[in-house]
């Protein structure tokens, strides 16, 4: 009966109101748009439907909604049905199957007058079709109240007891542990309480300083059961540095009541956002397409009723980004925004001279510690900096850390003082610049076992020996002792064994060198092929993909040279497993190029500056190729010399 009613309504409406029809020449495909009324009053709603029908199989994309100036889009949905009908053909009467895909949009006007709905664009079987514009006349509100049809909410039974109350409490506790806001500064609520589902965005703040952290959560709320879900569009978040707190692989629903209506709620994603420049930045929409079985349909409460497809998106939200104040800005400020603690440590209080040790400097707190640069150390002249490396991590509770490990070598004995380190940051809570200092570190540098130490030890040992008046010569050997003949003592069988062992060693070494040479040739060949592919991507202007391929090439070659594969390891870890000569000669350049191309592949475009310019990009790609070829050659030389 429901299908008959819909078909009857479709026929009546088609005969009463003008439709926009487009026929594909020579095909049975028909695209049309229509409204259920052309005259409405303010406060009323009406339906606009776009249908695509064909007696052949057709692939239809969701229509592109035009700029609906003068209207608000309250709801949308999609359905598909197939019907058989008896038609006259040159061969006589035959049954033909016709499939109709219908996209329905619920609209309401925002002003009175004669308003125009532009054409909808539909792509079917790869071809583009446009519907005809439709004119709607909007009058003043009726005295008797709105007469437009509205979607009726499903009949709900009074909830006597919440069976998911315990789960809801656990969910709230989980949000608190993750640092999520109990009372968000921004939360978009559904404009139409009858929606099957909607996407909600929650923000802990909407006005921040440049570089200050914003926590954003996207949730899906539904009145029915989600049968299928497709994330059509993730937020691009241009103008923000993004750190992923969580992007859930599966939906975990809990119950929540909004405005007296019970919903099932699940987290879609949580991000920490850091605006990278002052002005106005926009958090764009998170778009989802889902099939929902509503509780009003038979067995809908059990997820077994008929499912309807809808597309929803979160609202776009403008963020006011204030510039960092110039007043009180310290000279050593390097851009850190947040609340951090800094400390400097060494593993022990004394080290031998000329023996390297690690000075660790750790920044930890709320904010994006990944952006912190190492301040000036002002180390004493007797302490030589050999190498510097860093690691950083962002935690799900909104905190992060960055730790620098500075490898230093003391060059003189005695007491050594590593001076206090000064660090300045902008505290967005206090809205002012603050500074911190680490404690000075005292280290005792003891004599080592180098040349000077060895000479002193020999001198001490010689001073303890007794002094003789004349050298004592050995006695003359007047007889021959055959037991001291080496050949006689080992025997001919022993010498054969020695020769066999030496021969086996030479064979193993030769085989290993041949294998390494072949491996080097294969790596060079693979590198050449990868670089050729990367150059093609650069020529096409796809610098993002080119940067990703360069990063993969770095990991692949270093992993092969270290024998660990590479794709699942950090670049610094791969260097640690590479030959020492490679680390010593190329380690710094490898890490620099790794940072450059990982930034090109994943960082927001606004932060890249000239890195994505074609000339700079080509120059850096050439550097990577030279570095990797030299790395392969160093590995081959190591095998030849070992």
FENBEL-V584424 format. One record per residue. N is the residue number from 0. RES is the residue in three letters. SS is DSSP state (A for helix, B for strand, O for the rest). NEAR is the number of other ideal C-beta (glycine too) atoms within 10 Angstrom. D_CENTER is the distance of its C-alpha to the mean C-alpha in Angstrom with 1 decimal. Layout:
n: [N & N]
res: [RES & RES]
ss: [SS & SS]
near: [NEAR & NEAR]
d_center: [D_CENTER & D_CENTER]
This chain:
n: [0 & 1 & 2 & 3 & 4 & 5 & 6 & 7 & 8 & 9 & 10 & 11 & 12 & 13 & 14 & 15 & 16 & 17 & 18 & 19 & 20 & 21 & 22 & 23 & 24 & 25 & 26 & 27 & 28 & 29 & 30 & 31 & 32 & 33 & 34 & 35 & 36 & 37 & 38 & 39 & 40 & 41 & 42 & 43 & 44 & 45 & 46 & 47 & 48 & 49 & 50 & 51 & 52 & 53 & 54 & 55 & 56 & 57 & 58 & 59 & 60 & 61 & 62 & 63 & 64 & 65 & 66 & 67 & 68 & 69 & 70 & 71 & 72 & 73 & 74 & 75 & 76 & 77 & 78 & 79 & 80 & 81 & 82 & 83 & 84 & 85 & 86 & 87 & 88 & 89 & 90 & 91 & 92 & 93 & 94 & 95 & 96 & 97 & 98 & 99 & 100 & 101 & 102 & 103 & 104 & 105 & 106 & 107 & 108 & 109 & 110 & 111 & 112 & 113 & 114 & 115 & 116 & 117 & 118 & 119 & 120 & 121 & 122 & 123 & 124 & 125 & 126 & 127 & 128 & 129 & 130 & 131 & 132 & 133 & 134 & 135 & 136 & 137 & 138 & 139 & 140 & 141 & 142 & 143 & 144 & 145 & 146 & 147 & 148 & 149 & 150 & 151 & 152 & 153 & 154 & 155 & 156 & 157 & 158 & 159 & 160 & 161 & 162 & 163 & 164 & 165 & 166 & 167 & 168 & 169 & 170 & 171 & 172 & 173 & 174 & 175 & 176 & 177 & 178 & 179 & 180 & 181 & 182 & 183 & 184 & 185 & 186 & 187 & 188 & 189 & 190 & 191 & 192 & 193 & 194 & 195 & 196 & 197 & 198 & 199 & 200 & 201 & 202 & 203 & 204 & 205 & 206 & 207 & 208 & 209 & 210 & 211 & 212 & 213 & 214 & 215 & 216 & 217 & 218 & 219 & 220 & 221 & 222 & 223 & 224 & 225 & 226 & 227 & 228 & 229 & 230 & 231 & 232 & 233 & 234 & 235 & 236 & 237 & 238 & 239 & 240 & 241 & 242 & 243 & 244 & 245 & 246 & 247 & 248 & 249 & 250 & 251 & 252 & 253 & 254 & 255 & 256 & 257 & 258 & 259 & 260 & 261 & 262 & 263 & 264 & 265 & 266 & 267 & 268 & 269 & 270 & 271 & 272 & 273 & 274 & 275 & 276 & 277 & 278 & 279 & 280 & 281 & 282 & 283 & 284 & 285 & 286 & 287 & 288 & 289 & 290 & 291 & 292 & 293 & 294 & 295 & 296 & 297 & 298 & 299 & 300 & 301 & 302 & 303 & 304 & 305 & 306 & 307 & 308 & 309 & 310 & 311 & 312 & 313 & 314 & 315 & 316 & 317 & 318 & 319 & 320 & 321 & 322 & 323 & 324 & 325 & 326 & 327 & 328 & 329 & 330 & 331 & 332 & 333 & 334 & 335 & 336 & 337 & 338 & 339 & 340 & 341 & 342 & 343 & 344 & 345 & 346 & 347 & 348 & 349 & 350 & 351 & 352 & 353 & 354 & 355 & 356 & 357 & 358 & 359 & 360 & 361 & 362 & 363 & 364 & 365 & 366 & 367 & 368 & 369 & 370 & 371 & 372 & 373 & 374 & 375 & 376 & 377 & 378 & 379 & 380 & 381 & 382 & 383 & 384 & 385 & 386 & 387 & 388 & 389 & 390 & 391 & 392 & 393 & 394 & 395 & 396 & 397 & 398 & 399 & 400 & 401 & 402 & 403 & 404 & 405 & 406 & 407 & 408 & 409 & 410 & 411 & 412 & 413 & 414 & 415 & 416 & 417 & 418 & 419 & 420 & 421 & 422 & 423 & 424 & 425 & 426 & 427 & 428 & 429 & 430 & 431 & 432 & 433 & 434 & 435 & 436 & 437 & 438 & 439 & 440 & 441 & 442 & 443 & 444 & 445 & 446 & 447 & 448 & 449 & 450 & 451 & 452 & 453 & 454 & 455 & 456 & 457 & 458 & 459 & 460 & 461 & 462 & 463 & 464 & 465 & 466 & 467 & 468 & 469 & 470 & 471 & 472 & 473 & 474 & 475 & 476 & 477 & 478 & 479 & 480 & 481 & 482 & 483 & 484 & 485 & 486 & 487 & 488 & 489 & 490 & 491 & 492 & 493 & 494 & 495 & 496 & 497 & 498 & 499 & 500 & 501 & 502 & 503 & 504 & 505 & 506 & 507 & 508 & 509 & 510 & 511 & 512 & 513 & 514 & 515 & 516 & 517 & 518 & 519 & 520 & 521 & 522 & 523 & 524 & 525 & 526 & 527 & 528 & 529 & 530 & 531 & 532 & 533 & 534 & 535 & 536 & 537 & 538 & 539 & 540 & 541 & 542 & 543 & 544 & 545 & 546 & 547 & 548 & 549 & 550 & 551 & 552 & 553 & 554 & 555 & 556 & 557 & 558 & 559 & 560 & 561 & 562 & 563 & 564 & 565 & 566 & 567 & 568 & 569 & 570 & 571 & 572 & 573 & 574 & 575 & 576 & 577 & 578 & 579 & 580 & 581 & 582 & 583 & 584 & 585 & 586 & 587 & 588 & 589 & 590 & 591 & 592 & 593 & 594 & 595 & 596 & 597 & 598 & 599 & 600 & 601 & 602 & 603 & 604 & 605 & 606 & 607 & 608 & 609 & 610 & 611 & 612 & 613 & 614 & 615 & 616 & 617 & 618 & 619 & 620 & 621 & 622 & 623 & 624 & 625 & 626 & 627 & 628 & 629 & 630 & 631 & 632 & 633 & 634 & 635 & 636 & 637 & 638 & 639 & 640 & 641]
res: [UNK & UNK & UNK & UNK & UNK & UNK & UNK & UNK & UNK & UNK & UNK & UNK & UNK & UNK & UNK & UNK & UNK & UNK & UNK & UNK & UNK & UNK & UNK & UNK & UNK & UNK & UNK & UNK & UNK & UNK & UNK & UNK & UNK & UNK & UNK & UNK & UNK & UNK & UNK & UNK & UNK & UNK & UNK & UNK & UNK & UNK & UNK & UNK & UNK & UNK & UNK & UNK & UNK & UNK & UNK & UNK & UNK & UNK & UNK & UNK & UNK & UNK & UNK & UNK & UNK & UNK & UNK & UNK & UNK & UNK & UNK & UNK & UNK & UNK & UNK & UNK & UNK & UNK & UNK & UNK & UNK & UNK & UNK & UNK & UNK & UNK & UNK & UNK & UNK & UNK & UNK & UNK & UNK & UNK & UNK & UNK & UNK & UNK & UNK & UNK & UNK & UNK & UNK & UNK & UNK & UNK & UNK & UNK & UNK & UNK & UNK & UNK & UNK & UNK & UNK & UNK & UNK & UNK & UNK & UNK & UNK & UNK & UNK & UNK & UNK & UNK & UNK & UNK & UNK & UNK & UNK & UNK & UNK & UNK & UNK & UNK & UNK & UNK & UNK & UNK & UNK & UNK & UNK & UNK & UNK & UNK & UNK & UNK & UNK & UNK & UNK & UNK & UNK & UNK & UNK & UNK & UNK & UNK & UNK & UNK & UNK & UNK & UNK & UNK & UNK & UNK & UNK & UNK & UNK & UNK & UNK & UNK & UNK & UNK & UNK & UNK & UNK & UNK & UNK & UNK & UNK & UNK & UNK & UNK & UNK & UNK & UNK & UNK & UNK & UNK & UNK & UNK & UNK & UNK & UNK & UNK & UNK & UNK & UNK & UNK & UNK & UNK & UNK & UNK & UNK & UNK & UNK & UNK & UNK & UNK & UNK & UNK & UNK & UNK & UNK & UNK & UNK & UNK & UNK & UNK & UNK & UNK & UNK & UNK & UNK & UNK & UNK & UNK & UNK & UNK & UNK & UNK & UNK & UNK & UNK & UNK & UNK & UNK & UNK & UNK & UNK & UNK & UNK & UNK & UNK & UNK & UNK & UNK & UNK & UNK & UNK & UNK & UNK & UNK & UNK & UNK & UNK & UNK & UNK & UNK & UNK & UNK & UNK & UNK & UNK & UNK & UNK & UNK & UNK & UNK & UNK & UNK & UNK & UNK & UNK & UNK & UNK & UNK & UNK & UNK & UNK & UNK & UNK & UNK & UNK & UNK & UNK & UNK & UNK & UNK & UNK & UNK & UNK & UNK & UNK & UNK & UNK & UNK & UNK & UNK & UNK & UNK & UNK & UNK & UNK & UNK & UNK & UNK & UNK & UNK & UNK & UNK & UNK & UNK & UNK & UNK & UNK & UNK & UNK & UNK & UNK & UNK & UNK & UNK & UNK & UNK & UNK & UNK & UNK & UNK & UNK & UNK & UNK & UNK & UNK & UNK & UNK & UNK & UNK & UNK & UNK & UNK & UNK & UNK & UNK & UNK & UNK & UNK & UNK & UNK & UNK & UNK & UNK & UNK & UNK & UNK & UNK & UNK & UNK & UNK & UNK & UNK & UNK & UNK & UNK & UNK & UNK & UNK & UNK & UNK & UNK & UNK & UNK & UNK & UNK & UNK & UNK & UNK & UNK & UNK & UNK & UNK & UNK & UNK & UNK & UNK & UNK & UNK & UNK & UNK & UNK & UNK & UNK & UNK & UNK & UNK & UNK & UNK & UNK & UNK & UNK & UNK & UNK & UNK & UNK & UNK & UNK & UNK & UNK & UNK & UNK & UNK & UNK & UNK & UNK & UNK & UNK & UNK & UNK & UNK & UNK & UNK & UNK & UNK & UNK & UNK & UNK & UNK & UNK & UNK & UNK & UNK & UNK & UNK & UNK & UNK & UNK & UNK & UNK & UNK & UNK & UNK & UNK & UNK & UNK & UNK & UNK & UNK & UNK & UNK & UNK & UNK & UNK & UNK & UNK & UNK & UNK & UNK & UNK & UNK & UNK & UNK & UNK & UNK & UNK & UNK & UNK & UNK & UNK & UNK & UNK & UNK & UNK & UNK & UNK & UNK & UNK & UNK & UNK & UNK & UNK & UNK & UNK & UNK & UNK & UNK & UNK & UNK & UNK & UNK & UNK & UNK & UNK & UNK & UNK & UNK & UNK & UNK & UNK & UNK & UNK & UNK & UNK & UNK & UNK & UNK & UNK & UNK & UNK & UNK & UNK & UNK & UNK & UNK & UNK & UNK & UNK & UNK & UNK & UNK & UNK & UNK & UNK & UNK & UNK & UNK & UNK & UNK & UNK & UNK & UNK & UNK & UNK & UNK & UNK & UNK & UNK & UNK & UNK & UNK & UNK & UNK & UNK & UNK & UNK & UNK & UNK & UNK & UNK & UNK & UNK & UNK & UNK & UNK & UNK & UNK & UNK & UNK & UNK & UNK & UNK & UNK & UNK & UNK & UNK & UNK & UNK & UNK & UNK & UNK & UNK & UNK & UNK & UNK & UNK & UNK & UNK & UNK & UNK & UNK & UNK & UNK & UNK & UNK & UNK & UNK & UNK & UNK & UNK & UNK & UNK & UNK & UNK & UNK & UNK & UNK & UNK & UNK & UNK & UNK & UNK & UNK & UNK & UNK & UNK & UNK & UNK & UNK & UNK & UNK & UNK & UNK & UNK & UNK & UNK & UNK & UNK & UNK & UNK & UNK & UNK & UNK & UNK & UNK & UNK & UNK & UNK & UNK & UNK & UNK & UNK & UNK & UNK & UNK & UNK & UNK & UNK & UNK & UNK & UNK & UNK & UNK]
ss: [O & A & A & A & A & A & A & A & A & A & A & A & A & A & A & A & O & O & O & B & B & B & B & O & O & O & O & O & O & B & B & B & B & B & B & O & O & O & B & B & B & O & O & O & B & B & B & B & B & B & B & B & B & B & O & O & O & O & O & B & O & O & O & B & O & O & O & O & O & O & B & B & B & B & B & B & B & B & B & B & B & B & B & B & B & B & B & B & B & O & O & B & B & B & B & B & B & B & B & B & B & B & B & B & B & B & B & B & B & O & O & O & B & B & B & B & B & O & O & O & B & B & B & B & O & O & B & B & B & B & O & O & O & B & B & B & B & B & B & O & O & O & O & O & O & O & O & O & O & O & O & O & O & O & O & O & O & O & O & O & O & O & O & O & A & A & A & A & A & A & A & A & A & A & A & A & A & O & O & O & O & O & O & O & O & B & B & O & O & O & O & O & O & O & O & O & B & B & B & B & B & B & B & O & O & O & B & B & B & O & O & O & B & B & B & B & B & B & B & B & B & B & O & O & B & B & B & B & B & B & B & B & B & O & O & O & O & O & O & B & B & B & B & B & B & B & B & O & O & O & O & O & O & B & B & B & B & B & O & O & B & B & B & B & B & B & B & B & B & B & B & B & B & B & B & O & O & O & B & B & B & B & B & O & O & O & B & B & B & B & B & B & B & O & O & O & O & O & O & A & A & A & O & O & O & O & O & B & B & B & B & B & B & O & O & O & B & B & B & B & B & B & O & O & O & O & O & O & O & O & O & O & O & O & O & O & B & B & B & B & B & B & B & B & B & B & O & O & O & B & B & B & O & O & O & B & B & B & B & B & B & B & B & B & B & B & B & O & A & A & A & O & O & O & O & O & O & O & O & O & O & O & B & B & B & B & B & B & B & B & B & B & B & B & O & O & O & O & B & B & B & B & B & B & B & B & B & B & B & B & O & O & O & B & B & B & B & B & O & O & O & B & B & B & B & B & B & O & O & O & O & B & B & B & B & B & B & O & O & O & B & B & B & B & B & B & O & O & O & O & A & A & A & A & A & A & A & A & A & A & A & A & A & O & O & O & O & O & O & O & O & O & O & O & O & O & O & O & O & O & O & A & A & A & O & A & A & A & A & A & A & A & A & A & A & A & A & A & A & A & A & A & A & A & A & A & A & A & A & A & A & A & A & A & A & A & A & A & A & A & A & A & A & A & A & A & A & A & A & A & A & A & A & A & A & A & A & A & A & A & O & O & A & A & A & A & A & A & A & A & A & A & A & A & A & A & A & A & A & A & A & A & O & O & O & O & O & O & O & O & A & A & A & A & A & A & A & O & O & A & A & A & A & A & A & A & A & A & A & A & A & A & A & A & A & A & A & A & A & A & A & A & O & O & A & A & A & O & A & A & A & A & O & A & A & A & A & A & A & A & A & A & A & A & A & A & A & A & A & A & A & A & A & A & A & A & A & A & A & A & A & O]
near: [5 & 8 & 9 & 8 & 9 & 13 & 13 & 10 & 11 & 15 & 10 & 11 & 16 & 13 & 8 & 11 & 13 & 12 & 16 & 17 & 12 & 16 & 12 & 15 & 5 & 6 & 14 & 13 & 20 & 18 & 25 & 19 & 24 & 21 & 20 & 18 & 17 & 14 & 10 & 23 & 19 & 16 & 15 & 21 & 21 & 20 & 18 & 23 & 18 & 24 & 21 & 24 & 18 & 20 & 16 & 12 & 8 & 16 & 9 & 22 & 13 & 16 & 22 & 12 & 16 & 15 & 8 & 17 & 11 & 17 & 19 & 13 & 14 & 17 & 22 & 19 & 19 & 18 & 16 & 11 & 13 & 9 & 12 & 9 & 10 & 8 & 11 & 8 & 8 & 5 & 6 & 6 & 8 & 11 & 8 & 13 & 12 & 16 & 16 & 16 & 20 & 16 & 22 & 17 & 22 & 21 & 23 & 21 & 23 & 13 & 10 & 14 & 10 & 9 & 18 & 12 & 23 & 15 & 17 & 22 & 16 & 24 & 15 & 20 & 16 & 7 & 11 & 10 & 22 & 16 & 24 & 15 & 13 & 20 & 11 & 20 & 14 & 21 & 13 & 9 & 13 & 14 & 6 & 7 & 10 & 15 & 13 & 20 & 13 & 15 & 16 & 8 & 12 & 16 & 7 & 11 & 6 & 4 & 10 & 5 & 5 & 12 & 8 & 14 & 11 & 9 & 14 & 14 & 11 & 12 & 19 & 13 & 10 & 13 & 15 & 12 & 10 & 17 & 17 & 21 & 17 & 8 & 7 & 17 & 12 & 17 & 14 & 15 & 11 & 19 & 13 & 15 & 15 & 15 & 23 & 24 & 20 & 25 & 20 & 21 & 22 & 19 & 20 & 20 & 16 & 14 & 12 & 22 & 18 & 19 & 23 & 23 & 24 & 22 & 19 & 25 & 22 & 22 & 20 & 23 & 21 & 23 & 22 & 24 & 20 & 20 & 16 & 10 & 18 & 11 & 14 & 15 & 13 & 15 & 22 & 14 & 17 & 13 & 22 & 25 & 19 & 17 & 19 & 11 & 20 & 14 & 13 & 11 & 5 & 6 & 15 & 11 & 18 & 18 & 16 & 15 & 11 & 15 & 8 & 7 & 16 & 13 & 22 & 18 & 19 & 17 & 21 & 21 & 17 & 23 & 20 & 25 & 23 & 22 & 24 & 18 & 13 & 15 & 12 & 10 & 23 & 15 & 26 & 18 & 20 & 23 & 16 & 22 & 17 & 24 & 18 & 25 & 23 & 18 & 19 & 15 & 17 & 10 & 12 & 19 & 15 & 10 & 14 & 13 & 19 & 14 & 21 & 18 & 19 & 20 & 17 & 22 & 17 & 23 & 16 & 12 & 16 & 11 & 21 & 13 & 21 & 15 & 10 & 16 & 12 & 6 & 6 & 11 & 13 & 14 & 6 & 12 & 17 & 14 & 14 & 24 & 23 & 24 & 17 & 23 & 12 & 21 & 14 & 21 & 13 & 16 & 9 & 8 & 9 & 13 & 20 & 15 & 20 & 19 & 13 & 12 & 18 & 14 & 22 & 13 & 22 & 18 & 26 & 17 & 18 & 20 & 27 & 23 & 21 & 17 & 19 & 26 & 10 & 15 & 18 & 9 & 18 & 10 & 16 & 14 & 7 & 14 & 20 & 13 & 12 & 9 & 15 & 16 & 16 & 17 & 13 & 15 & 13 & 18 & 15 & 15 & 13 & 21 & 19 & 24 & 18 & 23 & 17 & 21 & 14 & 21 & 14 & 23 & 16 & 23 & 14 & 12 & 17 & 11 & 9 & 21 & 12 & 21 & 14 & 14 & 22 & 16 & 24 & 18 & 24 & 25 & 19 & 21 & 9 & 9 & 10 & 12 & 16 & 14 & 12 & 15 & 12 & 18 & 11 & 11 & 16 & 12 & 19 & 13 & 21 & 13 & 13 & 16 & 12 & 12 & 9 & 13 & 16 & 11 & 10 & 11 & 12 & 10 & 9 & 9 & 9 & 8 & 8 & 6 & 7 & 4 & 5 & 7 & 4 & 5 & 5 & 5 & 6 & 5 & 5 & 5 & 8 & 5 & 4 & 7 & 7 & 7 & 6 & 9 & 10 & 8 & 9 & 10 & 10 & 12 & 10 & 9 & 7 & 12 & 12 & 10 & 12 & 10 & 10 & 10 & 10 & 10 & 10 & 10 & 10 & 10 & 10 & 10 & 12 & 10 & 10 & 12 & 14 & 10 & 11 & 16 & 13 & 10 & 16 & 18 & 12 & 12 & 20 & 16 & 10 & 14 & 19 & 12 & 11 & 18 & 19 & 9 & 13 & 23 & 15 & 12 & 18 & 18 & 11 & 10 & 11 & 13 & 19 & 14 & 15 & 25 & 27 & 18 & 21 & 28 & 21 & 16 & 23 & 23 & 19 & 19 & 26 & 25 & 20 & 20 & 25 & 19 & 9 & 15 & 12 & 22 & 9 & 9 & 17 & 12 & 19 & 14 & 15 & 23 & 22 & 13 & 15 & 24 & 17 & 10 & 14 & 22 & 17 & 11 & 15 & 20 & 18 & 14 & 15 & 24 & 17 & 13 & 21 & 21 & 11 & 20 & 24 & 16 & 17 & 21 & 17 & 12 & 15 & 16 & 14 & 13 & 14 & 16 & 10 & 8 & 17 & 16 & 12 & 11 & 8 & 14 & 21 & 15 & 10 & 18 & 22 & 12 & 14 & 23 & 18 & 12 & 19 & 25 & 16 & 14 & 28 & 20 & 13 & 20 & 22 & 19 & 13 & 16 & 17 & 10 & 7 & 10]
d_center: [49.6 & 46.2 & 45.6 & 49.2 & 48.7 & 45.5 & 47.4 & 50.4 & 48.4 & 46.7 & 50.2 & 51.7 & 48.9 & 49.0 & 52.7 & 52.6 & 49.8 & 48.9 & 46.0 & 44.1 & 44.6 & 43.2 & 44.6 & 43.1 & 46.1 & 47.4 & 44.9 & 45.1 & 41.8 & 42.2 & 39.8 & 41.1 & 40.2 & 42.5 & 42.8 & 44.9 & 46.7 & 47.3 & 48.8 & 47.2 & 47.5 & 45.0 & 43.2 & 43.5 & 41.0 & 41.3 & 39.5 & 38.5 & 37.9 & 36.8 & 38.1 & 37.8 & 40.6 & 41.8 & 44.1 & 41.7 & 38.2 & 35.8 & 32.0 & 31.2 & 28.0 & 27.6 & 29.7 & 28.2 & 29.6 & 31.4 & 31.8 & 33.8 & 35.6 & 38.0 & 36.3 & 33.6 & 31.8 & 32.2 & 31.3 & 30.6 & 31.1 & 31.7 & 34.4 & 36.1 & 39.6 & 42.0 & 45.7 & 48.7 & 51.6 & 54.9 & 55.3 & 58.0 & 57.2 & 59.6 & 59.9 & 60.9 & 59.2 & 55.9 & 53.0 & 49.7 & 46.3 & 44.3 & 40.6 & 39.5 & 36.0 & 36.1 & 33.5 & 34.9 & 33.9 & 35.6 & 36.4 & 38.3 & 39.9 & 39.2 & 42.5 & 45.9 & 47.4 & 47.1 & 43.4 & 41.8 & 38.9 & 37.6 & 37.1 & 34.2 & 32.6 & 32.4 & 31.3 & 33.3 & 33.7 & 31.8 & 34.4 & 34.1 & 36.5 & 37.2 & 39.1 & 41.9 & 41.4 & 43.0 & 45.0 & 45.0 & 47.7 & 46.7 & 49.6 & 50.1 & 49.3 & 52.1 & 54.4 & 53.9 & 50.2 & 47.5 & 48.6 & 45.3 & 44.0 & 41.1 & 39.2 & 40.8 & 38.9 & 39.5 & 42.3 & 41.0 & 43.0 & 43.3 & 41.0 & 43.3 & 40.9 & 37.1 & 36.4 & 32.8 & 33.7 & 32.9 & 29.5 & 28.9 & 29.9 & 27.7 & 24.7 & 25.7 & 26.1 & 22.6 & 21.2 & 23.4 & 22.2 & 18.6 & 19.8 & 19.6 & 22.4 & 25.6 & 26.8 & 24.1 & 25.2 & 24.1 & 24.1 & 24.9 & 27.6 & 28.8 & 31.4 & 33.1 & 33.8 & 34.6 & 31.2 & 30.1 & 26.6 & 24.5 & 21.0 & 21.2 & 19.1 & 19.9 & 19.5 & 21.1 & 22.3 & 22.7 & 24.4 & 22.8 & 23.3 & 21.3 & 18.5 & 19.3 & 16.8 & 16.6 & 15.5 & 14.8 & 15.4 & 15.9 & 18.7 & 20.8 & 24.6 & 27.1 & 30.9 & 31.0 & 29.2 & 26.0 & 27.1 & 24.0 & 20.8 & 18.6 & 15.5 & 16.7 & 14.4 & 11.2 & 11.8 & 11.3 & 11.8 & 13.7 & 15.3 & 12.8 & 10.6 & 7.7 & 7.1 & 6.3 & 9.9 & 10.1 & 9.5 & 12.9 & 14.0 & 17.5 & 19.3 & 21.6 & 24.2 & 26.5 & 29.3 & 29.6 & 32.4 & 31.9 & 35.1 & 37.0 & 35.1 & 33.4 & 29.8 & 27.5 & 24.1 & 20.7 & 17.3 & 14.6 & 11.7 & 11.7 & 9.9 & 11.4 & 12.1 & 14.2 & 16.4 & 17.0 & 20.5 & 23.4 & 24.6 & 23.3 & 19.6 & 18.8 & 16.3 & 16.5 & 17.2 & 15.4 & 17.6 & 18.8 & 21.7 & 23.6 & 27.0 & 28.9 & 32.2 & 34.0 & 36.5 & 39.2 & 39.2 & 41.2 & 39.3 & 36.3 & 36.1 & 35.6 & 32.9 & 35.6 & 36.7 & 36.0 & 32.4 & 31.7 & 28.5 & 27.1 & 24.3 & 23.1 & 20.6 & 20.0 & 21.8 & 20.6 & 21.2 & 22.3 & 21.5 & 24.2 & 23.0 & 26.0 & 26.5 & 27.1 & 30.8 & 32.9 & 35.6 & 35.4 & 32.6 & 33.2 & 33.5 & 31.0 & 28.2 & 25.1 & 22.7 & 21.7 & 21.6 & 21.8 & 24.1 & 24.0 & 26.5 & 27.2 & 29.3 & 30.6 & 32.0 & 33.7 & 34.5 & 38.3 & 41.1 & 42.8 & 42.1 & 44.4 & 44.8 & 42.7 & 40.3 & 36.6 & 34.8 & 31.5 & 31.1 & 28.0 & 26.7 & 24.2 & 22.7 & 21.5 & 21.3 & 19.7 & 17.5 & 14.9 & 16.8 & 14.4 & 16.2 & 19.6 & 21.8 & 24.7 & 27.9 & 31.2 & 32.7 & 36.4 & 37.3 & 41.0 & 42.3 & 43.2 & 39.5 & 37.7 & 33.9 & 33.0 & 29.2 & 26.2 & 22.8 & 20.0 & 17.3 & 15.1 & 13.2 & 12.1 & 13.9 & 13.9 & 17.1 & 15.8 & 17.2 & 16.0 & 18.0 & 18.4 & 21.3 & 23.3 & 25.7 & 28.6 & 31.0 & 34.5 & 38.0 & 41.2 & 44.0 & 46.9 & 48.4 & 49.0 & 47.1 & 43.8 & 42.0 & 38.3 & 38.4 & 36.3 & 33.0 & 32.6 & 29.2 & 28.9 & 26.3 & 26.4 & 26.6 & 25.6 & 27.7 & 30.8 & 30.0 & 31.3 & 30.6 & 31.3 & 31.8 & 31.8 & 33.6 & 33.4 & 36.7 & 38.5 & 38.5 & 41.8 & 42.0 & 45.1 & 45.3 & 47.9 & 49.8 & 48.0 & 49.5 & 49.3 & 52.4 & 54.0 & 53.5 & 54.9 & 57.9 & 58.6 & 58.5 & 60.8 & 63.1 & 63.3 & 64.0 & 66.8 & 68.4 & 68.9 & 70.7 & 74.6 & 76.4 & 79.1 & 82.0 & 81.8 & 79.4 & 80.2 & 80.5 & 80.1 & 83.1 & 84.2 & 83.2 & 86.5 & 85.5 & 82.7 & 80.4 & 79.0 & 76.4 & 74.5 & 74.1 & 70.4 & 71.0 & 73.6 & 71.3 & 68.3 & 70.3 & 69.6 & 67.3 & 65.0 & 64.8 & 63.9 & 61.0 & 59.8 & 59.9 & 58.0 & 55.2 & 54.9 & 54.9 & 52.1 & 50.0 & 50.6 & 49.6 & 46.4 & 45.5 & 46.4 & 44.3 & 41.2 & 41.7 & 42.1 & 38.9 & 36.9 & 38.4 & 37.4 & 33.9 & 33.8 & 35.1 & 32.5 & 29.6 & 31.1 & 31.6 & 28.0 & 26.8 & 29.1 & 27.8 & 24.1 & 25.1 & 27.2 & 24.3 & 22.1 & 25.1 & 25.4 & 21.8 & 22.7 & 25.9 & 24.2 & 22.1 & 18.8 & 17.5 & 13.8 & 14.8 & 17.4 & 15.1 & 13.0 & 16.5 & 17.8 & 15.1 & 16.0 & 19.6 & 19.5 & 18.2 & 20.7 & 23.7 & 23.3 & 22.8 & 25.9 & 27.9 & 27.1 & 27.6 & 24.4 & 22.5 & 19.4 & 16.3 & 15.7 & 16.8 & 15.8 & 17.5 & 19.8 & 20.8 & 21.7 & 23.8 & 25.6 & 26.7 & 27.8 & 31.5 & 32.5 & 33.8 & 30.4 & 28.7 & 31.6 & 31.8 & 28.3 & 25.9 & 25.3 & 24.9 & 22.4 & 20.1 & 20.6 & 19.7 & 16.7 & 15.4 & 16.5 & 14.8 & 11.4 & 11.6 & 13.0 & 10.3 & 7.2 & 9.1 & 10.8 & 14.0 & 16.3 & 15.6 & 16.4 & 20.1 & 22.3 & 19.8 & 19.2 & 23.0 & 24.6 & 27.1 & 24.7 & 22.2 & 25.1 & 26.5 & 23.4 & 23.1 & 26.8 & 26.3 & 23.8 & 26.4 & 29.2 & 27.4 & 26.6 & 30.2 & 31.6 & 29.6 & 31.1 & 34.5 & 34.3 & 33.5 & 36.5 & 38.8 & 37.9 & 38.9 & 42.1 & 43.1 & 42.5]
